[in-house]
Amino acid sequence: MGRFAVVFGIFLGLSALNVSASEQDVDWVTLSRSEIGETLSDRKLVYDGATQVFYASGRTLYNAGRDSWGYWQVRGDSYCSQWPPSGLWDCYQLDIGPAGQLRFVGSDGSFSTGVFAE
C-alpha cells in the first residue's frame, strides 16, 4: 500500500480497507471529470471521525481534531489532492454509491469512503 496508505490515511483519517474496490462494485458508479467537480465543489463529507470541505476555489479543509488545509482539483477523470508541505499530487478514482456515499479509489484498488454532511 505504501505511499497511498500514508498520504490517504492522513488525508481521510481512515485506513484503506482490505477489500479491493472491484469486490464491492455493486451499486457504485465512477464519476467523470465534470461530475467530480459538481459533486465535490462547496460540499462537506463526513468520514469515520473526520470531516472535509471541498471549496470551489480548489482549497480543501480536513479536520480530524485539528484543521489541515490542502488543495484539490480534477485531472482527467480523477480527483487529485495535494497536502503541504509536500508538493506532490495524488489522484484517485471517485465513485458514488448508495445513500450518497463517495468512494476514493487508489491505483492499487484500495479505497476509503465518506458521506455527504446534511
RAHU-V781275 format. One record per pair of residues at least 12 apart in sequence whose C-alpha atoms are under 8 Angstrom apart, sorted by the first residue. I is the first residue (numbers start at 1). J is the second residue. D is the distance in Angstrom with one decimal. If there is no record, write none. Layout:
# RAHU-V781275
<<I J D> <I J D>>
This chain:
# RAHU-V781275
<<1 108 7.2> <4 106 6.8> <11 62 7.1> <11 83 7.9> <12 47 7.1> <12 50 7.2> <12 52 8.0> <12 62 7.5> <12 112 7.6> <13 47 7.7> <13 48 7.6> <13 49 7.5> <13 50 6.6> <13 64 6.7> <14 47 7.6> <14 48 6.9> <14 112 6.7> <15 112 7.3> <16 110 5.7> <16 111 5.3> <16 112 5.5> <17 110 6.1> <17 111 6.0> <17 112 6.6> <18 110 6.9> <19 110 6.9> <20 109 5.2> <20 110 5.2> <20 111 7.2> <21 105 6.9> <21 109 5.4> <21 110 6.2> <21 111 6.5> <22 109 7.3> <27 97 5.7> <27 98 6.4> <28 95 6.0> <28 96 5.5> <28 97 4.3> <28 98 7.1> <29 95 5.2> <29 96 5.4> <29 97 6.4> <30 93 7.1> <30 94 5.9> <30 95 4.2> <30 96 6.5> <31 77 7.2> <31 93 7.7> <31 94 5.8> <31 95 5.6> <31 96 7.0> <32 77 5.1> <32 78 7.7> <33 74 6.4> <33 75 7.3> <33 76 6.0> <33 77 4.4> <33 78 6.7> <36 74 7.1> <36 77 7.7> <36 78 7.7> <36 79 6.9> <36 94 7.1> <37 73 7.9> <37 74 6.7> <40 54 5.8> <40 55 7.9> <41 54 5.6> <41 55 5.5> <41 56 4.7> <42 54 5.4> <42 55 4.5> <42 56 5.4> <43 55 7.1> <43 116 7.4> <43 117 7.9> <44 116 5.9> <44 117 5.6> <45 114 5.8> <45 115 5.3> <45 116 4.5> <45 117 5.4> <46 114 5.4> <46 115 5.3> <46 116 6.1> <46 117 5.8> <47 113 6.8> <47 114 4.6> <47 115 6.7> <48 114 7.7> <49 64 6.1> <50 62 7.3> <50 63 5.5> <50 64 4.3> <50 65 7.4> <51 63 5.4> <51 64 6.7> <54 72 7.4> <58 71 5.5> <58 72 5.1> <58 73 6.0> <59 71 4.4> <59 72 6.0> <60 72 6.4> <69 83 7.1> <69 84 7.8> <70 82 5.8> <70 83 4.6> <70 84 6.4> <71 83 6.5> <75 91 7.9> <77 93 7.1> <78 91 5.9> <78 92 5.4> <78 93 5.0> <78 94 6.6> <79 91 5.5> <79 92 5.2> <79 93 6.3> <79 94 6.4> <80 92 6.2> <91 106 7.3> <92 104 5.8> <92 105 5.2> <92 106 5.0> <92 107 6.9> <93 105 5.0> <93 106 6.7> <99 115 7.9> <100 115 5.9> <100 116 6.4> <101 113 6.6> <101 114 5.7> <101 115 4.5> <101 116 7.0> <102 114 5.3> <102 115 6.0>>
